[in-house]
Structure formats: structure tokens, C-alpha cells
């Protein structure tokens, strides 16, 4: 006799706990964290308590995640400014990032979903996985307290929280600019070093980013990579301000949106 989806998930919770690195005192919390709203069974006008979805846990998990990462960023020795910390935190907790973490833990195979959601690929949807990841964090918080939840989050984001965080904020600028220009004009920006100053042990590069032979932005940095990211950031700021003057760029961007 085939096991129901809920029973199958229940049997796999021990394996999932192994990947999470902890054993739940109340396994019901973990099961609820994995239950998508589509799986709520309605009898009459009441939702069965045993099928309560993870939506409330998701709400709490978002807050716990934000607090843990904010604390971690505040502790950085380089005293990152508030604006940089805000951008970093946003990059860490976006839907795509959380979905990636959920996939690394194999959450998708443990989700309780409606048949329709399963057919629609719910086990691998970024939105579903990201919500489940936040719900699991809340479940750990409710089951073991803040310190345990904090340790879990810090381990989960260990790679992202190490190294040059400032550069990790900038890494999205070139990608964002390329996605924007390719989407609007089917053309990619080009980067060119236009100056190099200072002694070999303390070089400063000046890089410009061009689109169709027009300079969109200029950036400076201690490496070509950093200067290129700064150039892309400068270009994005200019585009946001006035849409630039590249022929057809503003109209193309508006059409994209």
C-alpha cells in the first residue's frame, strides 16, 4: 500500500534533521515548517489543525533571519556603514538566495504540497523553497531558542559572511547592468581600463563601462575587478536618475517593464 505524502515526509524527517544538524524536541514544528499552504485540508469551513501551513512560521523566520544576519554584519571588524550592511542583508535574504540554501538541504523532497502544486513543479519553485527555508529557521527558534537558531543561520551563511563583504555587495552591479542592457537593447556593456596610477604596491585603476561606444559610468579601485564593479554601480545610478542618452534606451527599458 502506497504511503501518503504526509507519512512519507514524516518518515524522512530524521534524515532531514541529520542534514540540519539537530534533533527537534517537537518534530511537529518541523513538519509544519514543510507544509505549504496548498496542502491545507479544508473540511467544512475549518482548516484541520494537523495541516496548518508554514505561513506563520515563515513570518517569524524572516524576522529571526534578519536579526541574526544584522548582528553578524554589525560584528565585522571593518565597521561596515549602514547602507552597505542593508544591501548585504538584502542580498543574503532574497528569494533566490534562500531557495539555494533550501536546495542545499534537500528541503524540496520533504515538502507537503497539494497535488496541483506538485504537478506545477512546486518542489523546485524559488518562492516555495524560500518560504520553507524561513519557516524551518522559525521552527528551530521555537524548538530550541534563539542561540540555536543563530548558530544554524551562521553556519548556513558561513561562506557569504566570510571574506571581502564589501566586494560581495558590489558583485551584483555588473550582473544587474548586463541583465538590464541585454533585456532592453539586446546588447552587453564593455569594460575598459582608461588609467592606472600609483606605485606597483599601491595601484589604483580607473575603468569605464561603455554601451554602443557611449560611456555609461566610471569607477576606481585597487583592482580592475573592483574598479569595474564601481563603474557598473555608477552606470546603474545614472540610468536610474535619467535613463541615460543611449538611443532608444529609455523607451526599451519602459517597454521591458
C-alpha positions in Angstrom: 0.0 0.0 0.0 1.4 3.4 -1.0 2.2 5.8 1.8 0.5 9.2 1.8 2.6 12.2 1.1 2.4 13.2 4.8 3.5 9.8 6.1 6.4 9.8 3.6 7.5 13.2 4.8 7.2 12.1 8.4 9.4 9.1 7.8 12.1 11.3 6.2 12.3 13.9 8.9 15.0 12.1 10.8 17.2 12.3 7.6 16.4 15.9 7.3 17.3 16.6 10.9 20.6 15.0 10.2 21.3 17.5 7.4 20.1 20.3 9.7 22.4 19.2 12.4 19.9 18.9 15.2 17.1 16.8 16.5 13.8 18.5 17.2 12.2 18.2 20.6 8.9 18.8 18.9 9.0 17.2 15.4 5.6 18.7 14.7 7.3 22.1 14.3 9.5 20.8 11.5 6.6 19.1 9.8 4.6 22.3 9.9 7.5 24.2 8.5 7.5 22.0 5.5 3.7 22.2 4.9 2.8 24.5 2.0 -0.5 26.4 2.2 -1.8 24.5 -0.8 -1.8 21.3 1.3 -4.2 22.7 4.0 -7.2 20.4 4.0 -10.4 22.1 4.4 -13.3 20.2 5.9 -16.5 22.3 6.0 -15.1 25.8 6.8 -12.3 24.8 9.1 -8.7 24.1 8.2 -7.6 20.9 10.0 -5.0 21.8 12.7 -2.8 18.9 11.6 -2.5 20.5 8.2 -1.6 24.1 9.3 0.6 25.6 6.7 4.1 27.2 7.2 2.9 30.8 6.6 3.0 31.9 10.2 6.4 30.3 10.7 7.7 31.9 7.6 6.8 35.3 9.0 8.7 34.6 12.2 11.6 33.1 10.4 12.1 36.2 8.3 12.5 38.2 11.5 14.9 35.8 13.1 17.0 35.6 9.9 17.1 39.4 9.6 18.2 39.8 13.3 20.9 37.1 13.1 22.4 38.5 9.9 22.2 42.0 11.2 24.1 41.1 14.3 26.7 39.2 12.3 27.3 42.2 10.0 27.5 44.6 13.0 30.3 42.5 14.4 32.5 42.9 11.4 35.9 44.4 12.3 35.8 46.8 9.3 32.8 48.6 10.7 30.6 48.5 7.5 28.4 51.6 7.0 24.7 51.2 7.4 24.0 51.4 3.7 26.4 48.6 2.9 25.0 46.4 5.6 21.5 46.9 4.4 22.5 46.0 0.8 24.4 42.9 2.1 21.5 41.7 4.2 19.1 42.2 1.3 21.4 40.2 -1.0 21.6 37.4 1.6 17.9 37.0 2.3 16.4 37.4 -1.2 14.2 34.7 -2.6 16.9 33.2 -4.9 19.5 33.0 -2.1 17.1 31.4 0.3 15.9 28.9 -2.3 19.5 28.0 -3.0 20.0 27.3 0.7 16.8 25.2 0.8 18.1 23.1 -2.2 21.4 22.5 -0.5 19.5 21.0 2.4 17.2 19.0 0.2 14.0 20.7 1.6 12.1 20.2 -1.7 11.8 16.5 -1.3 10.3 16.9 2.2 7.6 19.5 1.4 4.0 18.7 1.8 2.2 20.1 -1.2 -1.1 19.8 -2.9 -1.2 17.5 -6.0 -1.7 20.6 -8.2 1.3 22.3 -6.7 3.4 19.2 -7.2 2.3 19.0 -10.8 3.3 22.7 -11.2 6.8 22.0 -10.0 6.3 23.3 -6.5 9.2 21.3 -5.1 11.7 23.3 -7.0 10.0 26.8 -7.1 12.2 29.5 -5.6 9.2 31.1 -3.8 8.1 27.8 -2.2 11.6 26.8 -1.2 12.5 30.3 0.2 9.3 30.3 2.3 10.1 26.8 3.6 13.7 27.9 4.5 12.4 30.8 6.6 9.8 28.5 8.2 12.5 26.0 9.2 14.5 28.7 10.8 11.5 29.7 12.8 10.8 26.1 13.8 14.4 25.8 15.1 13.9 29.1 17.0 10.6 27.9 18.6 12.0 24.5 19.4 15.5 25.3 20.7 15.6 29.1 21.2 17.5 32.0 19.6 21.0 30.8 20.2 20.4 27.5 18.4 18.7 29.3 15.5 21.5 31.8 15.4 24.1 29.1 15.2 22.2 27.4 12.4 21.9 30.6 10.3 25.5 31.5 10.8 26.6 28.1 9.6 24.1 28.2 6.7 25.6 31.5 5.5 29.2 30.9 6.6 30.6 31.3 3.1 28.6 34.5 2.4 29.7 36.1 5.7 33.4 35.4 5.2 36.0 37.3 3.2 35.5 40.7 1.5 31.9 41.5 2.2 32.2 44.9 0.6 33.1 43.3 -2.7 30.2 40.8 -2.3 27.8 43.8 -2.2 29.3 45.1 -5.4 29.3 41.8 -7.3 25.6 42.2 -8.3 26.2 45.6 -10.0 27.8 44.1 -13.2 25.2 41.4 -13.4 22.4 43.8 -12.9 23.7 46.2 -15.5 24.2 43.4 -18.1 20.7 42.0 -17.5 19.3 45.5 -17.9 21.1 46.3 -21.1 20.6 42.9 -22.7 16.9 42.9 -21.8 16.3 46.4 -23.1 18.7 46.6 -26.1 20.0 43.0 -26.6 23.5 44.4 -26.1 26.1 43.8 -23.4 28.2 46.6 -21.8 32.0 46.5 -22.3 34.6 47.5 -19.7 37.9 49.3 -20.5 40.8 50.4 -18.3 41.5 54.0 -19.1 44.0 54.9 -16.3 46.4 53.2 -13.9 48.1 55.3 -11.2 50.4 54.8 -8.2 53.3 52.5 -7.5 53.1 48.8 -8.1 52.3 48.0 -4.5 49.5 50.6 -4.3 47.9 50.8 -7.8 44.6 52.5 -8.4 42.7 51.5 -11.6 40.2 53.7 -13.4 37.7 51.7 -15.5 34.9 52.9 -17.8 31.9 50.9 -18.9 30.6 51.5 -22.4 27.5 50.6 -24.3 27.5 51.1 -28.0 30.6 53.3 -27.7 29.0 55.5 -25.1 30.4 55.8 -21.6 27.8 54.8 -19.0 29.9 55.1 -15.9 33.4 55.3 -14.5 34.8 53.6 -11.4 38.1 53.5 -9.5 39.5 50.8 -7.3 42.6 48.9 -6.1 42.0 46.2 -8.6 40.5 46.0 -12.1 37.7 43.9 -10.7 36.7 46.4 -8.0 37.0 49.3 -10.4 34.8 47.5 -12.9 32.1 46.9 -10.3 32.3 50.6 -9.3 31.9 51.6 -12.9 28.8 49.4 -13.2 27.4 50.9 -10.0 28.0 54.4 -11.4 26.2 53.4 -14.6 23.2 52.0 -12.8 22.9 55.2 -10.7 23.0 57.3 -13.8 20.4 55.1 -15.5 18.1 55.3 -12.5 18.4 59.1 -12.5 17.8 59.9 -16.1 17.7 56.8 -18.3 21.0 57.7 -20.0 21.2 59.0 -23.5 21.9 55.8 -25.4 19.5 55.9 -28.4 16.3 54.1 -27.6 17.4 53.0 -24.1 14.7 54.7 -22.1 12.0 53.5 -24.4 13.3 50.0 -24.4 13.5 49.9 -20.6 10.0 51.2 -20.3 8.8 48.5 -22.7 10.6 45.9 -20.6 8.7 46.9 -17.5 
